[in-house]
Amino acid sequence: MAARKEIDGSASVPEFYGKELRFKREEAGLTLEKLVEGSFYGVSYLSEIERGQRSMPLDLARHVDRVLRTDGFFERRCEEVRKAKKGAHAAYFAPIAEAETRALVIERWSNALIPGLLQTATYARALIRSTHPWEAPEGVQAKIDARLKRAAIFEAPTRPDYWVILHESVVRNFTISPVEMAEQLDHIATLVRQGLVSLQILPRNVPTQPFMELSMMFMEFDDAPPLMYTEGPYHGLTIDDPSLVKPYRRAYDRLRAAALPPEASLALIEEAAEDYRHGQQRP
């Protein structure tokens, strides 16, 4: 039997909330299985809430309050936990950042920008400055730190399978200096060579299709249905209806079929990095 992991309630708001949930559950003499019984959630979902790794959905909080007879405590506090877990992320993206830590598979199509999980601090700073030009320096740094922290999933024992397709223009166009862009591409190449990322490049001469104008991220989980996420500079949209995820998924598969093979894609990335380093970047 695995050793019981103690929860440090002083570490953060989510950990405090989770520790209180475990205390109340055990005080009532209930197992995780018994507490989720009658809800739409699984044991692993509730266990992650107790460990401060996941936010409590409102409907589950109400179910918990009803079973434990806690007079609405978990319902009243679940929004505070959600705000605490949001951190420097935009409100629409915070649930996606949390979902990344639980995903078994993450698949990404990026038509305009290098995805956040692959960005260097310099690249992230340039993007944040362009979309939030009046942000205070400490706010910008907080956003950069939050973005870079997400990449810790590549170091996790249960890291997800991460597959990304980049449009060639993402590699060839740049808003940072050529030397910095070379460092950004080197960073991606290193992740690929370490086996942490599978990469494909969609050439610019591939005929444009309507779905190519939309960034797409797909995630698969062991305890939840798959979802699809897309975003713009100031908004994000999460789709978890299987009947809608499916056609987007097929569109992604068509992009993957049209893209260069992984070996040729890595060679293109490394060649572009060398071009930037020597001031010979191609149009």
Secondary structure, DSSP 8 states (H G I E B T S, - for coil): --------TTS-HHHHHHHHHHHHHHHTT--HHHHHTTSS--HHHHHHHHTTSS---HHHHHHHHHHHT-TTHHHHHHHHHHHHHHTTS-TTTHHHHHHHTT-SEEEEEESSS--GGG--HHHHHHHHHHH-TT--HHHHHHHHHHHHHHGGGGGSTT--EEEEEEEHHHHH--SS-HHHHHHHHHHHHHHHHTTS-EEEEE-TTS---GGGGS-EEEEE-SSS--EEEEEETTEEEEE--HHHHHHHHHHHHHHHHHS--HHHHHHHHHHHHHHHHTT----
